[in-house]
Amino acid sequence: MVGVFDFERKTAMIHRRAFTGAAAGALLSLAGTGLQAQTLPKTVRILVGFPPGGSADLLARALALQLTGYGAQVIVDNKPGAGGRIALEQLKNAEADGSVLAVTPASMMVVYPHIYRQLSYQPLQDFAPVAKLGAAQFVVTVGPQVPASVKRMADFVAWAKASPHLASYGSSGAGSIPHFTGVALGKAAGIELTHVAYKGAAPAMSDLLGGQVAANVGVISNALPHIQSGKLRALAVSGPVRSALLPDVPTLAEVGLSAAQAVEWFGVFLPARASGEAVSRLHAAVREALKAKALQEALTKASFEVGAGESVKEFTQQLQADLKRWGDVVKVSGFTPED
């Protein structure tokens, strides 16, 4: 399974350049803001299931700098492997005092339970949702295989119906949220789209540009340079609102395909055994961090939509809804779960 790992790894350089330049000074200045009102354990460990430099890692390090305002020593502990599952397995069995938490993408919580037969954790039973840090939405693009006259989603749907043998889309990997977003898109539009799974965003983008595949569903940062150069046409973005990076591109909801709306959010979790007080304390710290304008600007430049400060209850409800929603999409897709 390469989808989520690729999302982390292949966007790392883009995110690192954007994030470090805009955020380094800003985040350091945030560390001392009014967080002393709350108390965290003396040492806090943030588990990340991917190597340094990826999306979850960058968000975790931003949060770590913020949490130092509590006087805690905060360590980002990267535990790459098994598509990020090693980190969550450790979190499941970690201390329940709030000293160990994880920053993780949505895929691991709402898709993995449906694509792995022997997953060692259950999101709703083993973890306590704390807060959503931010989200990355996707863009649906078409390349040179699709006629130049196709400039809007309605054009693409009409073309796909007329040329079903050519109607294909690529994603960074089988079992990823972009993969299943394409499934939801096809169902909502009433078209048959053949999914082509790649081992990473780079080969998927290469084949799109080379005309070997008609369309692509992937993170905006990967497609943006090619959209700006005119090599690709952006038909829609997948989030609830237009992206600041592509303000002229409509959302799927705007083109009548709201059922295919999707984002890869990143959340903070504690072990399920954590007390309500520990959850509330950490939630307050995350919300404080998300209010900082400098942090918001840094995350936006790194292609993230900043979290809206949802309550613990609201975030938990989103987790529950997404878990059910993606389970339904996986069933429709005919995807065969892995061991």
ROMAR-932637 format. One record per residue (C-alpha): residue in three letters; x, y, z; residue number from 1. Coordinates in steps of 0.25 Angstrom, whole numbers. Each point is the difference from the previous one (the first is absolute). Example, Ala and Ser with C-alpha at 12.3 -4.5 7.8 and 13.67 -1.06 7.14 Angstrom:
2
+-----+-------+-------+-------+-----+
!  aa !     X !     Y !     Z !   i !
+-----+-------+-------+-------+-----+
! ALA !    49 !   -18 !    31 !   1 !
! SER !     6 !    14 !    -2 !   2 !
+-----+-------+-------+-------+-----+
//
This chain:
339
+-----+-------+-------+-------+-----+
!  aa !     X !     Y !     Z !   i !
+-----+-------+-------+-------+-----+
! MET !     0 !     0 !     0 !   1 !
! VAL !     7 !    13 !    -4 !   2 !
! GLY !   -11 !    10 !    -1 !   3 !
! VAL !     2 !     7 !    14 !   4 !
! PHE !    15 !    -2 !     1 !   5 !
! ASP !     1 !     7 !   -14 !   6 !
! PHE !    -9 !    11 !     4 !   7 !
! GLU !    10 !     3 !    11 !   8 !
! ARG !    13 !    -3 !    -7 !   9 !
! LYS !    -2 !     6 !   -14 !  10 !
! THR !    -5 !    13 !     5 !  11 !
! ALA !    11 !     2 !    10 !  12 !
! MET !     9 !     8 !    -8 !  13 !
! ILE !   -11 !    10 !    -4 !  14 !
! HIS !    -6 !     1 !    14 !  15 !
! ARG !    14 !     1 !     6 !  16 !
! ARG !     4 !    12 !    -8 !  17 !
! ALA !   -13 !     7 !     2 !  18 !
! PHE !    -1 !    -3 !    14 !  19 !
! THR !    14 !     3 !     5 !  20 !
! GLY !     2 !    13 !    -7 !  21 !
! ALA !   -14 !     6 !     5 !  22 !
! ALA !    -1 !    -7 !    13 !  23 !
! ALA !    14 !    -2 !     7 !  24 !
! GLY !     0 !    14 !     7 !  25 !
! ALA !   -15 !     1 !     1 !  26 !
! LEU !    -1 !   -13 !     8 !  27 !
! LEU !    11 !     3 !     9 !  28 !
! SER !    -7 !    13 !     4 !  29 !
! LEU !   -12 !    -8 !     3 !  30 !
! ALA !     6 !    -9 !    10 !  31 !
! GLY !     0 !    10 !    11 !  32 !
! THR !   -15 !     5 !    -2 !  33 !
! GLY !   -10 !    -1 !    11 !  34 !
! LEU !     0 !   -15 !     2 !  35 !
! GLN !     5 !    -1 !    14 !  36 !
! ALA !   -14 !     1 !     6 !  37 !
! GLN !    -1 !   -15 !    -3 !  38 !
! THR !    10 !   -11 !     4 !  39 !
! LEU !     5 !   -12 !    -8 !  40 !
! PRO !     9 !   -11 !     4 !  41 !
! LYS !    14 !     4 !     1 !  42 !
! THR !     4 !    -9 !   -12 !  43 !
! VAL !   -10 !    -1 !   -12 !  44 !
! ARG !     3 !   -10 !   -11 !  45 !
! ILE !    -7 !     2 !   -14 !  46 !
! LEU !     0 !   -12 !    -8 !  47 !
! VAL !     0 !     1 !   -15 !  48 !
! GLY !    -1 !   -12 !    -9 !  49 !
! PHE !     8 !     5 !   -11 !  50 !
! PRO !    14 !     5 !    -3 !  51 !
! PRO !     5 !    15 !     3 !  52 !
! GLY !    -4 !    10 !   -10 !  53 !
! GLY !   -14 !    -5 !    -4 !  54 !
! SER !   -13 !     6 !     3 !  55 !
! ALA !    -3 !    -6 !    13 !  56 !
! ASP !    14 !     2 !     5 !  57 !
! LEU !    -1 !    15 !    -3 !  58 !
! LEU !   -13 !     2 !     7 !  59 !
! ALA !     5 !    -8 !    12 !  60 !
! ARG !    13 !     9 !     1 !  61 !
! ALA !    -9 !    13 !    -1 !  62 !
! LEU !    -8 !    -5 !    11 !  63 !
! ALA !    12 !    -4 !     8 !  64 !
! LEU !     6 !    14 !     0 !  65 !
! GLN !   -14 !     5 !     4 !  66 !
! LEU !    -1 !   -10 !    12 !  67 !
! THR !    14 !     5 !     5 !  68 !
! GLY !    -8 !    12 !     5 !  69 !
! TYR !    -5 !    -9 !    11 !  70 !
! GLY !    14 !    -2 !     5 !  71 !
! ALA !     0 !   -15 !    -5 !  72 !
! GLN !    11 !    -7 !    -7 !  73 !
! VAL !    -7 !    -4 !   -13 !  74 !
! ILE !     6 !   -11 !    -9 !  75 !
! VAL !    -4 !    -4 !   -14 !  76 !
! ASP !     2 !   -15 !    -1 !  77 !
! ASN !     0 !    -5 !   -14 !  78 !
! LYS !    -5 !   -14 !    -1 !  79 !
! PRO !     0 !    -3 !   -15 !  80 !
! GLY !    -4 !   -13 !    -6 !  81 !
! ALA !   -13 !    -8 !    -3 !  82 !
! GLY !    -6 !    12 !    -6 !  83 !
! GLY !     0 !     7 !    13 !  84 !
! ARG !    -7 !   -11 !     8 !  85 !
! ILE !    12 !    -2 !     9 !  86 !
! ALA !    -2 !    14 !     7 !  87 !
! LEU !   -14 !    -3 !     2 !  88 !
! GLU !     2 !   -14 !     6 !  89 !
! GLN !    10 !     7 !    10 !  90 !
! LEU !   -10 !    11 !     3 !  91 !
! LYS !   -11 !   -11 !     3 !  92 !
! ASN !     9 !    -5 !    11 !  93 !
! ALA !     6 !    13 !     5 !  94 !
! GLU !    -1 !     7 !    13 !  95 !
! ALA !   -14 !     6 !     2 !  96 !
! ASP !     5 !    12 !     8 !  97 !
! GLY !     1 !     9 !   -13 !  98 !
! SER !    15 !    -1 !    -1 !  99 !
! VAL !    -1 !    -8 !   -13 ! 100 !
! LEU !    -9 !     4 !   -12 ! 101 !
! ALA !     0 !    -2 !   -15 ! 102 !
! VAL !    -1 !     9 !   -12 ! 103 !
! THR !    -6 !    -8 !   -11 ! 104 !
! PRO !    -7 !     2 !   -14 ! 105 !
! ALA !   -15 !    -4 !    -2 ! 106 !
! SER !     3 !   -12 !    -8 ! 107 !
! MET !     6 !    -8 !    11 ! 108 !
! MET !   -13 !     2 !     8 ! 109 !
! VAL !   -11 !     0 !   -10 ! 110 !
! VAL !     5 !    -8 !   -12 ! 111 !
! TYR !    10 !   -11 !     6 ! 112 !
! PRO !   -11 !    -7 !     8 ! 113 !
! HIS !    -7 !    -3 !   -13 ! 114 !
! ILE !    12 !    -4 !    -8 ! 115 !
! TYR !     8 !    -9 !    10 ! 116 !
! ARG !    -6 !   -13 !     5 ! 117 !
! GLN !     9 !    -1 !    12 ! 118 !
! LEU !     2 !    15 !     5 ! 119 !
! SER !     5 !     0 !    14 ! 120 !
! TYR !    -8 !    12 !     4 ! 121 !
! GLN !   -15 !     5 !     0 ! 122 !
! PRO !     0 !    15 !    -1 ! 123 !
! LEU !   -13 !     2 !     8 ! 124 !
! GLN !     4 !   -10 !    11 ! 125 !
! ASP !    15 !     2 !     1 ! 126 !
! PHE !     2 !    15 !    -1 ! 127 !
! ALA !    -5 !    13 !     5 ! 128 !
! PRO !    -2 !    11 !   -10 ! 129 !
! VAL !     6 !    13 !     4 ! 130 !
! ALA !     0 !    10 !   -11 ! 131 !
! LYS !     1 !     2 !   -15 ! 132 !
! LEU !    13 !     8 !    -4 ! 133 !
! GLY !    -3 !     2 !   -14 ! 134 !
! ALA !    -4 !    -6 !   -13 ! 135 !
! ALA !     6 !    -2 !   -14 ! 136 !
! GLN !   -10 !     0 !   -12 ! 137 !
! PHE !     1 !    -7 !   -13 ! 138 !
! VAL !    -1 !     6 !   -14 ! 139 !
! VAL !    -6 !    -8 !   -12 ! 140 !
! THR !     9 !     3 !   -13 ! 141 !
! VAL !     0 !    -5 !   -14 ! 142 !
! GLY !    12 !    -1 !    -9 ! 143 !
! PRO !     3 !    -1 !   -15 ! 144 !
! GLN !    -8 !   -13 !    -2 ! 145 !
! VAL !   -13 !     8 !     2 ! 146 !
! PRO !    -4 !    10 !   -11 ! 147 !
! ALA !     4 !    14 !     2 ! 148 !
! SER !   -15 !     4 !    -1 ! 149 !
! VAL !    -2 !    -7 !    13 ! 150 !
! LYS !     2 !    12 !    10 ! 151 !
! ARG !   -11 !    -3 !    10 ! 152 !
! MET !    -5 !   -12 !     8 ! 153 !
! ALA !   -13 !     0 !    -8 ! 154 !
! ASP !     9 !    -1 !   -12 ! 155 !
! PHE !     8 !   -12 !     6 ! 156 !
! VAL !   -13 !    -7 !     4 ! 157 !
! ALA !    -5 !     1 !   -14 ! 158 !
! TRP !    13 !    -5 !    -6 ! 159 !
! ALA !     1 !   -11 !     9 ! 160 !
! LYS !   -14 !    -5 !    -3 ! 161 !
! ALA !     3 !     1 !   -15 ! 162 !
! SER !    14 !    -6 !     1 ! 163 !
! PRO !    -1 !   -10 !    12 ! 164 !
! HIS !    12 !    -8 !    -5 ! 165 !
! LEU !     9 !    12 !     2 ! 166 !
! ALA !    -6 !     5 !    13 ! 167 !
! SER !    11 !    -3 !    10 ! 168 !
! TYR !     6 !     7 !    12 ! 169 !
! GLY !    13 !    -2 !     8 ! 170 !
! SER !     3 !     1 !    15 ! 171 !
! SER !    12 !    -2 !     9 ! 172 !
! GLY !    -4 !   -13 !     4 ! 173 !
! ALA !   -11 !   -11 !     1 ! 174 !
! GLY !    -8 !     2 !    13 ! 175 !
! SER !     3 !    15 !     2 ! 176 !
! ILE !   -10 !    10 !     2 ! 177 !
! PRO !     3 !     6 !   -14 ! 178 !
! HIS !    -3 !   -14 !    -6 ! 179 !
! PHE !   -14 !     0 !     7 ! 180 !
! THR !    -3 !    14 !    -3 ! 181 !
! GLY !     1 !    -4 !   -14 ! 182 !
! VAL !   -10 !   -11 !     2 ! 183 !
! ALA !    -9 !     9 !     7 ! 184 !
! LEU !     1 !    10 !   -11 ! 185 !
! GLY !    -3 !   -10 !   -11 ! 186 !
! LYS !   -13 !    -5 !     8 ! 187 !
! ALA !    -5 !    14 !     2 ! 188 !
! ALA !     2 !     4 !   -14 ! 189 !
! GLY !    -6 !   -13 !    -6 ! 190 !
! ILE !    13 !    -3 !    -7 ! 191 !
! GLU !     9 !   -12 !    -1 ! 192 !
! LEU !    15 !     4 !     4 ! 193 !
! THR !    11 !   -11 !    -1 ! 194 !
! HIS !     9 !     2 !    12 ! 195 !
! VAL !    15 !    -1 !    -3 ! 196 !
! ALA !     8 !    -2 !    13 ! 197 !
! TYR !    14 !     5 !     0 ! 198 !
! LYS !    11 !    -1 !    10 ! 199 !
! GLY !     1 !    14 !     4 ! 200 !
! ALA !    -5 !    14 !    -5 ! 201 !
! ALA !    13 !     2 !    -9 ! 202 !
! PRO !    -3 !   -11 !   -10 ! 203 !
! ALA !   -15 !     3 !     0 ! 204 !
! MET !     3 !    14 !    -4 ! 205 !
! SER !    10 !    -4 !   -10 ! 206 !
! ASP !   -10 !    -9 !    -7 ! 207 !
! LEU !   -11 !    11 !     1 ! 208 !
! LEU !    10 !    10 !    -7 ! 209 !
! GLY !     4 !   -11 !   -10 ! 210 !
! GLY !   -14 !    -3 !    -4 ! 211 !
! GLN !     0 !   -15 !     5 ! 212 !
! VAL !   -12 !     3 !     9 ! 213 !
! ALA !   -11 !    10 !    -1 ! 214 !
! ALA !    -2 !     6 !    13 ! 215 !
! ASN !     6 !     1 !    14 ! 216 !
! VAL !    -5 !     2 !    14 ! 217 !
! GLY !    11 !     5 !     9 ! 218 !
! VAL !     5 !    11 !    10 ! 219 !
! ILE !     0 !    14 !    -6 ! 220 !
! SER !    15 !     2 !     3 ! 221 !
! ASN !     4 !   -11 !   -10 ! 222 !
! ALA !    -9 !     5 !   -11 ! 223 !
! LEU !     1 !    15 !     2 ! 224 !
! PRO !    13 !     3 !    -8 ! 225 !
! HIS !    -6 !    -8 !   -12 ! 226 !
! ILE !   -13 !     7 !     1 ! 227 !
! GLN !     7 !    14 !     0 ! 228 !
! SER !     8 !    -4 !   -12 ! 229 !
! GLY !   -13 !    -4 !    -8 ! 230 !
! LYS !     5 !   -15 !    -1 ! 231 !
! LEU !   -12 !    -4 !     9 ! 232 !
! ARG !   -14 !     4 !     1 ! 233 !
! ALA !    -6 !     1 !    14 ! 234 !
! LEU !   -15 !    -4 !     0 ! 235 !
! ALA !    -3 !     1 !    15 ! 236 !
! VAL !     5 !    -1 !    14 ! 237 !
! SER !    -5 !   -10 !    10 ! 238 !
! GLY !    -1 !     8 !    12 ! 239 !
! PRO !   -13 !     8 !     6 ! 240 !
! VAL !     6 !    13 !    -5 ! 241 !
! ARG !     9 !     5 !   -11 ! 242 !
! SER !    14 !    -1 !     2 ! 243 !
! ALA !     8 !    13 !     2 ! 244 !
! LEU !    11 !    -6 !    -9 ! 245 !
! LEU !   -11 !    -2 !   -11 ! 246 !
! PRO !   -10 !    11 !     2 ! 247 !
! ASP !    -6 !    -1 !   -14 ! 248 !
! VAL !    -2 !   -15 !     1 ! 249 !
! PRO !   -14 !    -5 !     5 ! 250 !
! THR !    -3 !   -10 !    11 ! 251 !
! LEU !    -6 !   -13 !    -3 ! 252 !
! ALA !   -13 !     5 !     7 ! 253 !
! GLU !     0 !    12 !    -9 ! 254 !
! VAL !    -1 !    -9 !   -13 ! 255 !
! GLY !   -11 !    -9 !     6 ! 256 !
! LEU !     9 !   -11 !     6 ! 257 !
! SER !     0 !     3 !    15 ! 258 !
! ALA !    -1 !   -15 !     2 ! 259 !
! ALA !    15 !    -1 !    -4 ! 260 !
! GLN !     5 !    10 !     9 ! 261 !
! ALA !    12 !    -4 !     8 ! 262 !
! VAL !    12 !     5 !     7 ! 263 !
! GLU !    12 !    -7 !     7 ! 264 !
! TRP !    -1 !     7 !    14 ! 265 !
! PHE !    11 !    -2 !    11 ! 266 !
! GLY !    -4 !    -2 !    14 ! 267 !
! VAL !     5 !    -1 !    14 ! 268 !
! PHE !    -3 !   -12 !     8 ! 269 !
! LEU !     2 !    -6 !    14 ! 270 !
! PRO !    -1 !   -14 !     5 ! 271 !
! ALA !   -15 !    -4 !     3 ! 272 !
! ARG !     3 !    -1 !    15 ! 273 !
! ALA !     4 !    14 !     1 ! 274 !
! SER !    -8 !     8 !    10 ! 275 !
! GLY !   -10 !    11 !    -5 ! 276 !
! GLU !     9 !    10 !     7 ! 277 !
! ALA !    12 !    -4 !    -8 ! 278 !
! VAL !    -8 !     1 !   -13 ! 279 !
! SER !    -6 !    14 !     4 ! 280 !
! ARG !    14 !     5 !     3 ! 281 !
! LEU !     7 !    -4 !   -13 ! 282 !
! HIS !   -12 !     4 !    -8 ! 283 !
! ALA !     1 !    14 !     6 ! 284 !
! ALA !    15 !     1 !    -3 ! 285 !
! VAL !    -3 !    -4 !   -15 ! 286 !
! ARG !   -11 !    10 !    -1 ! 287 !
! GLU !     9 !    11 !     5 ! 288 !
! ALA !    11 !    -4 !   -10 ! 289 !
! LEU !   -10 !     1 !   -11 ! 290 !
! LYS !    -4 !    14 !     3 ! 291 !
! ALA !    13 !     5 !    -3 ! 292 !
! LYS !     0 !     8 !   -13 ! 293 !
! ALA !    15 !    -3 !    -3 ! 294 !
! LEU !    -3 !   -15 !     2 ! 295 !
! GLN !   -12 !     1 !    -9 ! 296 !
! GLU !     8 !     7 !   -11 ! 297 !
! ALA !    11 !   -11 !     1 ! 298 !
! LEU !   -10 !   -11 !    -1 ! 299 !
! THR !    -7 !     6 !   -12 ! 300 !
! LYS !    13 !     2 !    -7 ! 301 !
! ALA !     3 !   -15 !     2 ! 302 !
! SER !   -13 !    -3 !    -7 ! 303 !
! PHE !    -8 !    -3 !    13 ! 304 !
! GLU !   -14 !     6 !     3 ! 305 !
! VAL !     1 !     4 !    15 ! 306 !
! GLY !    -9 !    -8 !     9 ! 307 !
! ALA !   -13 !     8 !     4 ! 308 !
! GLY !     2 !    -2 !    15 ! 309 !
! GLU !   -11 !   -11 !     1 ! 310 !
! SER !    -3 !    -5 !    14 ! 311 !
! VAL !     4 !   -14 !     4 ! 312 !
! LYS !   -15 !    -4 !    -2 ! 313 !
! GLU !     0 !     5 !   -14 ! 314 !
! PHE !    13 !    -6 !    -4 ! 315 !
! THR !    -5 !   -13 !     6 ! 316 !
! GLN !   -13 !     1 !    -8 ! 317 !
! GLN !     8 !     3 !   -13 ! 318 !
! LEU !     9 !   -13 !     3 ! 319 !
! GLN !   -12 !    -8 !     1 ! 320 !
! ALA !    -7 !     5 !   -12 ! 321 !
! ASP !    13 !    -1 !    -8 ! 322 !
! LEU !     2 !   -14 !     4 ! 323 !
! LYS !   -14 !    -4 !    -4 ! 324 !
! ARG !     1 !     8 !   -13 ! 325 !
! TRP !    13 !    -6 !    -5 ! 326 !
! GLY !    -4 !   -14 !     4 ! 327 !
! ASP !   -12 !     2 !   -10 ! 328 !
! VAL !     9 !     5 !   -11 ! 329 !
! VAL !    10 !   -12 !     2 ! 330 !
! LYS !   -12 !   -10 !    -1 ! 331 !
! VAL !    -5 !     7 !   -13 ! 332 !
! SER !    15 !     0 !    -6 ! 333 !
! GLY !     1 !   -15 !     1 ! 334 !
! PHE !    13 !     2 !     7 ! 335 !
! THR !     6 !   -13 !     6 ! 336 !
! PRO !     5 !     2 !    14 ! 337 !
! GLU !    14 !    -4 !     3 ! 338 !
! ASP !     5 !    -8 !    12 ! 339 !
+-----+-------+-------+-------+-----+
//
